[in-house]
Amino acid sequence: MVEADSESRLGGRWTVFLSPVVWLLLMALAAGTWVWAGSFLRTVEKEGMVQRTQVAADFIRSYMTGIATRQRQDASKSLADRTVGAGRLEMFGAGLGYTSMIVLDHRGRALAIWPPRPELIGQDLTGSQPHVRLALQEDRMVVSNVFTSAVVPNQSLIAIAVPFSTPHGQRIFSGGFIVAESPLGNYLREAIAPPGGYAYLIDRFGDVVATTRNPGAQVISLSRFAPQLAAALRRGPEGDYHRAGQDWHYTSAQVWPDSWRLVVVAPHRRLYAEPDEEHRRFGIVLLVSGLCGLAAAATITYIAHRRWQGQQQLLRQDARLRAFHAELELFAASISHDLRTPLTAMSTSAEVLSEHYPGQMSTEEALVFVQKIRSSAARMGDLITALLAFSQLQRDQIDLQRVDLAALTDQVWEGLAKHRDERDIRFERADLPPCRGDSELLRQALATLLDNAIESTRDRPTARIEVGYQAGPEGFVTYRIHDDGTGLDADQLKEVFTPFQRLRRTGTYQSVGMGLSLVQRIVTRHRGRIWVESSPEGGTTFFFTLPTA
């Protein structure tokens, strides 16, 4: 019974915790999904920034190439005369938006300059204009790095050098302009720079070609203008860095290989504002779903636990009914025998009296048969009383409360004084722990067990009876009552708790063999267990378990 109850409690715990455990696993999965979603949304935003930057770099390259192609075609038509004046050059560049222009011959000598710089005409400018020299050498369009203009003082420019053919030989047209004031600068500010961020065009030396910030008129390197960004770019083309008390993300793309690079930066709080807001809304949805799931899990757990409790109650009732039916069958067999014996004796004695008295039987002989009838009737009365007591114990509810078993044992022992007949019995009681039970039923059980110990030691001049305890199963205490009297043999041990099995003639119920059966029923109704260990030479010990207080 105790093991069954322990298994039932364990099953109950599993029933209670199953739904919460499933809910916790689902919430852990949801939390992991939420964390992954945040990382995923930020990754998508960063990849979008990379793609936009690459598209912008491709557009800048196409834009510059388109300008160069147009000026090659126009130069071949408008600047092919033997001599080119500054006025002709000014008219040529009017539609291209150049700040300064130079036409050079195949040796790199200046043929025409606008704004006019007469002192430079005829001089070789390839030394101060590396992009012009490279265009002459490789006969291709070349975009310069940012440089300080020799034509427009105190102004940093970039220039496009385009070779073109004329009847008078190969020539180079180089047009310089300020990127920030050109359509390219407007494109950087309006289409490339993210909200709250910046865009930079830097040349192969790391100098700032153009930016949405104000770098001033002079050539300035990125390492001086934005040192944190420059240091980050040395680590890789994309990443994060810290500036002005906040985190920034940057990405870059090459406009031309080993030449210009487009760099776009944005603060985390602006770059990730939209994905973080989506992530926050997703978290709120998960939280609400989790709370709803918790409520559902609690409801399911409550319903499942109540159902489990109902099932366990039905199983316990079924077990009790089965045990009760088994006992009833045993009672029926025992009662049919035990009640029939006194009835048969009464019937036989009455028949003898009716046949032989008066006439053939003296009064003294008749009184013997009358005494047999009275003895059989008393025997039947004892059997009926024991049966009623057992039946009442089966039906009545027990009142569980804290019981001081040590004090109760002392009271019962004092109440059995007349049964001891002033015998020399050494009674030893340990400091018994309290238990939970019905004090009146436990008093009856202790009285039967102690009375049984007194009777089993009746043949000893000096007897010893001990009441002690030991550790029991979880939630229970094991008590024991030991005597050093005559023990029980193997056959008696098998039948010790069987109703109407008389081991010794002692008190009222035990005189008909019901005492230990009632004790077993009392312990069982307390969800405990009782058993006995004995040998013919070593005395007898009854063990029984009761719930702890």
Legacy VTK file of the C-alpha trace (Angstrom):
# vtk DataFile Version 3.0
C-alpha trace
ASCII
DATASET POLYDATA
POINTS 549 float
0.000 0.000 0.000
2.797 2.416 0.921
4.689 1.617 -2.296
1.507 2.056 -4.323
0.888 5.426 -2.674
4.464 6.494 -3.398
4.047 5.542 -7.047
0.730 7.400 -7.122
2.349 10.534 -5.699
5.137 10.274 -8.269
2.600 9.887 -11.055
0.734 12.889 -9.647
3.896 14.998 -9.779
4.449 14.020 -13.409
0.863 14.924 -14.177
1.237 18.316 -12.490
4.571 19.177 -14.135
4.014 17.762 -17.632
2.157 20.762 -19.093
4.444 23.379 -17.432
7.508 21.514 -18.686
6.076 21.460 -22.215
5.263 25.169 -21.852
8.804 25.924 -20.670
10.264 23.994 -23.609
8.020 25.896 -26.019
8.945 29.213 -24.368
12.642 28.304 -24.612
12.094 27.550 -28.305
10.178 30.830 -28.706
12.935 32.754 -26.898
15.537 31.165 -29.143
13.417 32.052 -32.171
13.067 35.611 -30.883
16.831 35.968 -30.430
17.439 34.441 -33.859
14.805 36.733 -35.406
16.543 39.812 -33.976
19.877 38.699 -35.375
18.277 37.763 -38.694
16.487 41.113 -39.096
19.721 42.995 -38.376
21.610 40.785 -40.810
19.017 41.494 -43.516
19.348 45.220 -42.862
23.143 45.035 -43.086
22.975 42.996 -46.296
20.560 45.574 -47.703
23.066 48.322 -46.862
25.830 46.341 -48.614
23.680 45.896 -51.712
22.700 49.574 -51.808
26.340 50.603 -51.450
27.425 48.313 -54.286
24.632 49.611 -56.534
25.702 53.187 -55.747
29.362 52.389 -56.542
28.315 50.840 -59.844
26.259 53.934 -60.652
29.165 56.271 -59.873
31.426 54.244 -62.143
28.825 54.335 -64.912
28.270 58.055 -64.396
31.977 58.879 -64.604
32.456 56.589 -67.591
29.537 58.273 -69.330
31.058 61.702 -68.748
34.408 60.504 -70.126
32.823 58.963 -73.196
30.862 62.137 -73.908
33.898 64.392 -73.515
36.026 62.137 -75.774
33.418 62.379 -78.511
32.942 66.135 -78.110
36.678 66.830 -77.845
37.393 65.007 -81.096
35.051 67.474 -82.798
35.536 70.747 -80.933
39.181 70.622 -79.866
40.812 69.203 -83.009
42.073 72.495 -84.491
45.794 73.178 -84.652
45.397 75.849 -81.974
42.823 75.878 -79.224
42.070 79.116 -77.466
40.791 79.622 -73.939
37.472 80.901 -75.304
36.949 77.749 -77.343
37.807 75.666 -74.289
35.369 77.638 -72.127
32.572 77.056 -74.643
33.419 73.344 -74.797
33.254 72.851 -71.020
30.159 74.991 -70.471
27.826 71.998 -70.656
30.042 69.630 -68.675
30.236 71.567 -65.400
34.023 71.573 -65.084
35.763 74.028 -62.754
39.033 73.896 -64.728
40.095 72.391 -68.068
43.397 71.694 -69.813
44.196 70.469 -73.314
47.640 68.867 -73.742
49.513 67.554 -76.766
50.966 64.079 -77.124
54.043 65.154 -75.096
52.003 66.467 -72.174
52.558 70.150 -72.995
49.699 72.524 -72.236
47.943 73.827 -75.397
45.048 75.599 -73.693
43.983 76.251 -70.089
40.793 77.553 -68.606
40.594 79.662 -66.451
43.453 81.234 -68.448
46.978 80.685 -67.078
49.255 82.005 -69.859
52.412 81.224 -67.916
51.605 77.477 -68.083
51.067 77.298 -71.831
53.713 75.106 -73.483
54.907 73.606 -70.189
55.003 69.878 -69.578
52.365 69.232 -66.901
52.649 65.434 -66.702
54.883 65.729 -63.651
52.238 67.527 -61.623
49.314 65.674 -63.222
49.929 61.871 -62.793
46.540 61.011 -64.249
47.437 62.846 -67.459
50.712 60.943 -67.759
48.897 57.624 -67.218
46.261 58.514 -69.831
49.039 59.284 -72.360
50.950 56.101 -71.583
47.982 53.718 -71.624
45.720 55.620 -74.050
42.663 55.268 -71.832
40.407 57.296 -69.595
41.927 57.931 -66.151
40.221 59.415 -63.107
42.616 61.216 -60.799
42.995 61.073 -57.078
41.960 64.219 -55.236
44.547 66.979 -55.681
45.101 70.696 -55.139
44.380 72.469 -58.401
47.202 74.326 -60.161
44.614 76.290 -62.112
42.133 77.142 -59.338
44.176 78.140 -56.266
43.347 76.712 -52.835
40.777 74.287 -54.206
40.854 70.488 -54.143
39.567 68.832 -57.289
39.358 65.535 -59.107
39.934 65.340 -62.829
39.055 63.062 -65.714
41.787 62.716 -68.380
40.564 61.450 -71.776
42.840 60.844 -74.793
41.375 61.741 -78.213
42.692 61.767 -81.766
43.055 64.825 -84.014
44.600 65.444 -87.437
47.467 67.015 -85.547
48.212 64.043 -83.338
47.043 62.528 -80.055
45.789 64.986 -77.445
44.575 64.782 -73.819
41.612 66.623 -72.391
41.588 66.886 -68.578
38.595 68.423 -66.865
38.576 69.011 -63.140
35.582 69.590 -60.904
34.564 69.735 -57.249
32.607 66.548 -56.612
30.582 67.996 -53.698
29.214 70.717 -56.015
28.507 68.372 -58.907
25.487 66.130 -59.607
27.613 63.346 -58.101
27.705 65.257 -54.801
23.924 65.627 -54.874
23.653 61.884 -55.486
25.846 61.188 -52.458
23.718 63.403 -50.209
20.253 62.497 -51.445
20.447 58.886 -52.598
23.382 57.191 -50.895
23.761 58.567 -47.363
21.415 56.698 -44.979
19.280 58.571 -42.399
21.588 59.902 -39.701
24.631 58.524 -41.538
27.270 59.620 -44.006
28.751 58.686 -47.378
32.415 59.066 -48.346
34.272 58.792 -51.647
37.959 58.184 -51.011
40.798 57.738 -53.474
43.502 55.087 -53.517
45.646 57.094 -51.085
42.845 57.377 -48.546
42.150 61.041 -49.217
38.558 62.259 -49.168
37.237 62.874 -52.685
33.790 63.866 -51.501
31.590 63.361 -48.452
28.211 64.364 -47.139
30.056 66.005 -44.256
32.010 69.263 -44.786
35.733 68.476 -45.119
36.773 71.988 -46.191
38.455 73.128 -49.437
41.842 71.477 -48.876
42.804 67.869 -49.485
42.317 65.890 -46.276
42.890 62.245 -45.541
40.178 60.042 -44.078
42.495 59.081 -41.202
42.469 62.753 -40.119
38.843 63.505 -40.971
37.308 60.287 -39.536
40.098 58.372 -37.739
37.834 55.704 -36.189
36.344 54.862 -39.592
39.774 54.804 -41.253
41.052 52.388 -38.605
37.999 50.167 -39.086
38.495 50.129 -42.890
42.030 48.869 -42.384
40.539 45.875 -40.555
38.023 45.035 -43.250
35.632 46.387 -45.881
32.626 45.993 -43.594
32.061 46.063 -39.843
31.337 48.187 -36.799
33.160 50.889 -34.873
32.503 53.271 -32.004
32.425 57.071 -32.339
30.840 59.960 -30.447
29.367 57.732 -27.783
27.512 55.389 -30.126
28.082 52.371 -32.342
28.261 52.714 -36.114
28.103 50.199 -38.940
30.023 50.760 -42.159
30.242 49.060 -45.532
32.325 49.870 -48.627
32.490 49.048 -52.321
35.144 49.656 -54.966
34.189 52.152 -57.690
37.307 51.239 -59.678
39.786 48.531 -58.746
42.721 50.004 -56.817
41.167 53.443 -57.056
38.092 55.120 -55.659
36.096 53.469 -52.903
32.592 54.347 -51.725
32.108 54.086 -47.947
28.680 54.364 -46.277
28.240 54.571 -42.493
25.126 54.634 -40.321
24.537 54.655 -36.539
23.099 51.464 -35.108
20.150 53.255 -33.541
19.041 54.549 -36.964
20.153 51.613 -39.083
18.436 49.026 -36.884
15.479 51.172 -35.810
12.991 49.446 -38.108
14.184 45.836 -37.574
14.445 46.450 -33.822
10.871 47.757 -33.796
9.721 44.667 -35.692
11.726 42.557 -33.269
10.070 44.318 -30.321
6.587 43.755 -31.764
7.457 40.127 -32.406
8.617 39.828 -28.781
5.321 41.303 -27.563
3.418 38.776 -29.679
5.549 35.958 -28.262
5.061 37.263 -24.720
1.299 37.459 -25.107
1.296 34.018 -26.711
3.447 32.716 -23.871
1.082 34.119 -21.238
-1.884 32.619 -23.069
0.056 29.357 -23.305
0.809 29.545 -19.582
-2.871 30.018 -18.818
-3.720 27.125 -21.125
-0.989 24.960 -19.556
-2.262 25.797 -16.065
-5.812 24.953 -17.104
-4.749 21.712 -18.766
-2.613 20.837 -15.749
-5.499 21.543 -13.374
-7.920 19.479 -15.444
-5.402 16.663 -15.923
-4.524 16.660 -12.234
-8.171 16.600 -11.186
-8.790 13.790 -13.638
-5.760 11.926 -12.351
-6.955 12.420 -8.781
-10.362 11.057 -9.763
-8.751 8.073 -11.448
-6.548 7.429 -8.441
-9.521 7.682 -6.134
-11.408 5.205 -8.294
-8.397 2.886 -8.311
-8.101 3.114 -4.524
-11.816 2.506 -4.102
-11.602 -0.410 -6.502
-8.629 -1.838 -4.585
-10.491 -1.399 -1.283
-13.600 -3.008 -2.732
-11.598 -5.914 -4.098
-9.853 -6.374 -0.752
-13.181 -6.044 1.043
-14.819 -8.596 -1.237
-11.900 -10.961 -0.666
-12.320 -10.474 3.072
-16.044 -11.016 2.763
-15.421 -14.293 0.978
-12.990 -15.274 3.730
-15.518 -14.149 6.335
-18.222 -16.180 4.681
-16.073 -19.278 4.775
-14.928 -18.625 8.359
-18.334 -17.604 9.678
-20.027 -20.570 8.034
-17.695 -22.799 9.985
-17.437 -20.866 13.269
-21.138 -20.107 13.541
-22.170 -23.570 12.495
-20.101 -25.145 15.295
-21.975 -23.525 18.245
-25.280 -23.882 16.426
-24.617 -27.575 15.934
-23.684 -27.943 19.610
-26.848 -26.077 20.667
-29.002 -28.125 18.323
-27.490 -31.420 19.499
-27.846 -30.535 23.188
-31.429 -29.363 22.685
-32.262 -32.570 20.808
-30.802 -34.719 23.600
-32.780 -32.769 26.202
-35.993 -33.075 24.253
-35.573 -36.822 23.868
-34.271 -37.791 27.321
-35.501 -35.190 29.804
-37.508 -35.726 31.851
-37.652 -39.415 32.320
-34.362 -40.862 31.140
-32.084 -38.045 32.387
-31.498 -36.601 35.801
-31.617 -32.897 36.540
-27.856 -32.776 37.034
-27.300 -34.367 33.619
-29.808 -31.982 32.043
-27.951 -28.988 33.527
-24.773 -30.131 31.737
-26.535 -29.913 28.371
-28.101 -26.605 29.322
-24.629 -25.283 30.164
-23.372 -26.432 26.733
-26.247 -24.564 25.104
-25.405 -21.398 27.089
-21.664 -21.730 26.258
-22.422 -22.146 22.560
-24.756 -19.153 22.641
-22.045 -17.053 24.320
-19.571 -18.235 21.697
-21.970 -17.192 18.954
-22.446 -13.825 20.654
-18.697 -13.243 20.676
-18.519 -14.109 16.984
-21.344 -11.720 16.119
-19.786 -8.930 18.219
-16.426 -9.377 16.490
-18.098 -9.401 13.097
-19.977 -6.183 13.899
-16.774 -4.527 15.098
-14.966 -5.476 11.919
-17.844 -4.278 9.763
-18.069 -0.965 11.650
-14.294 -0.413 11.238
-14.709 -0.886 7.497
-17.493 1.695 7.209
-16.547 4.468 9.639
-14.459 7.466 8.567
-11.169 7.903 10.427
-10.260 11.229 12.045
-6.622 11.942 11.155
-4.791 14.218 13.550
-1.428 14.461 15.312
-1.079 11.619 17.824
1.560 11.453 20.572
2.182 7.727 20.221
4.552 7.621 23.220
1.911 9.005 25.603
-0.787 6.822 24.021
1.383 3.711 24.505
1.879 4.548 28.186
-1.879 4.992 28.651
-2.648 1.662 26.990
0.016 -0.114 29.039
-1.458 1.259 32.257
-4.903 0.145 31.127
-3.661 -3.449 30.745
-2.496 -3.673 34.373
-5.180 -6.239 35.332
-4.129 -8.460 32.421
-0.581 -8.614 33.770
-1.712 -10.168 37.143
1.229 -8.468 38.889
3.684 -10.466 36.767
7.353 -9.445 36.470
7.335 -7.803 33.043
10.102 -5.384 32.066
8.440 -2.828 29.798
10.751 -0.594 27.736
9.470 2.205 25.515
11.642 4.349 23.246
10.994 8.060 22.694
8.490 7.372 19.933
7.975 10.105 17.296
4.411 11.363 16.779
2.294 10.226 13.859
-0.935 11.162 12.080
-3.901 8.950 12.773
-7.137 8.280 14.603
-6.219 8.153 18.292
-9.095 5.824 19.281
-8.354 3.319 16.531
-4.623 3.416 17.324
-5.428 2.915 21.022
-7.373 -0.228 20.068
-4.518 -1.502 17.869
-1.880 -0.891 20.585
-4.065 -2.581 23.200
-4.413 -5.689 21.031
-0.689 -5.876 20.209
0.444 -5.287 23.803
-2.174 -7.732 25.140
-0.916 -10.292 22.636
2.676 -9.692 23.872
1.549 -10.156 27.506
-0.146 -13.451 26.700
2.789 -14.751 24.617
5.146 -14.231 27.593
2.798 -15.769 30.190
5.027 -18.845 30.549
8.118 -16.747 31.443
8.804 -15.842 35.077
10.469 -12.610 33.942
9.308 -11.219 30.590
10.486 -8.333 28.465
8.368 -6.235 26.147
9.897 -3.419 24.034
8.211 -0.700 22.012
10.534 1.106 19.561
10.743 2.607 16.086
13.003 2.883 13.050
13.141 4.769 9.783
10.349 3.938 7.379
9.396 4.700 3.764
9.116 8.330 2.692
6.388 10.023 4.738
6.068 7.111 7.202
7.565 5.881 10.482
8.008 2.187 11.244
7.064 1.225 14.828
7.756 -2.171 16.421
6.515 -4.138 19.451
8.788 -7.000 20.531
8.327 -9.642 23.215
10.583 -12.509 24.256
7.748 -14.958 24.742
6.776 -18.052 22.811
7.231 -17.443 19.114
5.123 -18.500 16.157
5.973 -21.276 13.752
5.864 -20.952 9.962
2.251 -22.109 9.628
1.066 -19.669 12.279
2.931 -16.778 10.585
0.990 -17.412 7.368
-2.364 -17.196 9.156
-1.538 -14.584 11.794
-3.783 -11.875 10.293
-6.467 -14.199 8.934
-9.894 -13.568 10.573
-11.155 -16.156 13.042
-7.758 -17.867 13.272
-7.147 -18.332 17.009
-3.450 -18.365 17.926
-4.007 -17.988 21.703
-7.052 -17.431 23.869
-6.872 -13.968 25.333
-9.296 -11.016 25.150
-12.747 -10.557 23.672
-11.901 -10.382 19.945
-8.837 -12.574 20.114
-10.903 -15.283 21.761
-12.540 -15.694 18.362
-9.397 -14.912 16.320
-10.294 -11.338 15.220
-7.835 -9.206 17.232
-4.899 -9.124 14.812
-7.255 -8.903 11.827
-8.708 -5.726 13.310
-5.189 -4.370 13.907
-4.297 -5.041 10.279
-7.484 -3.280 9.146
-6.708 -0.243 11.371
-3.140 0.069 10.024
-4.318 -0.392 6.445
-6.920 2.353 6.822
-4.047 4.644 7.851
-2.364 3.754 4.512
0.250 1.786 6.437
1.495 -1.772 6.454
1.874 -4.369 9.213
3.949 -7.535 9.310
5.418 -9.916 11.885
8.781 -11.614 12.373
8.997 -14.532 14.791
10.645 -17.833 15.604
9.696 -20.436 18.202
12.860 -19.614 20.211
13.483 -15.924 19.554
10.228 -14.212 20.472
7.926 -12.181 18.235
8.145 -8.667 16.756
5.226 -6.852 15.115
6.173 -4.024 12.741
3.696 -1.439 11.444
4.032 1.851 9.551
2.030 5.047 10.159
2.140 8.475 8.452
4.508 11.004 9.990
2.972 13.961 11.798
LINES 1 550
549 0 1 2 3 4 5 6 7 8 9 10 11 12 13 14 15 16 17 18 19 20 21 22 23 24 25 26 27 28 29 30 31 32 33 34 35 36 37 38 39 40 41 42 43 44 45 46 47 48 49 50 51 52 53 54 55 56 57 58 59 60 61 62 63 64 65 66 67 68 69 70 71 72 73 74 75 76 77 78 79 80 81 82 83 84 85 86 87 88 89 90 91 92 93 94 95 96 97 98 99 100 101 102 103 104 105 106 107 108 109 110 111 112 113 114 115 116 117 118 119 120 121 122 123 124 125 126 127 128 129 130 131 132 133 134 135 136 137 138 139 140 141 142 143 144 145 146 147 148 149 150 151 152 153 154 155 156 157 158 159 160 161 162 163 164 165 166 167 168 169 170 171 172 173 174 175 176 177 178 179 180 181 182 183 184 185 186 187 188 189 190 191 192 193 194 195 196 197 198 199 200 201 202 203 204 205 206 207 208 209 210 211 212 213 214 215 216 217 218 219 220 221 222 223 224 225 226 227 228 229 230 231 232 233 234 235 236 237 238 239 240 241 242 243 244 245 246 247 248 249 250 251 252 253 254 255 256 257 258 259 260 261 262 263 264 265 266 267 268 269 270 271 272 273 274 275 276 277 278 279 280 281 282 283 284 285 286 287 288 289 290 291 292 293 294 295 296 297 298 299 300 301 302 303 304 305 306 307 308 309 310 311 312 313 314 315 316 317 318 319 320 321 322 323 324 325 326 327 328 329 330 331 332 333 334 335 336 337 338 339 340 341 342 343 344 345 346 347 348 349 350 351 352 353 354 355 356 357 358 359 360 361 362 363 364 365 366 367 368 369 370 371 372 373 374 375 376 377 378 379 380 381 382 383 384 385 386 387 388 389 390 391 392 393 394 395 396 397 398 399 400 401 402 403 404 405 406 407 408 409 410 411 412 413 414 415 416 417 418 419 420 421 422 423 424 425 426 427 428 429 430 431 432 433 434 435 436 437 438 439 440 441 442 443 444 445 446 447 448 449 450 451 452 453 454 455 456 457 458 459 460 461 462 463 464 465 466 467 468 469 470 471 472 473 474 475 476 477 478 479 480 481 482 483 484 485 486 487 488 489 490 491 492 493 494 495 496 497 498 499 500 501 502 503 504 505 506 507 508 509 510 511 512 513 514 515 516 517 518 519 520 521 522 523 524 525 526 527 528 529 530 531 532 533 534 535 536 537 538 539 540 541 542 543 544 545 546 547 548
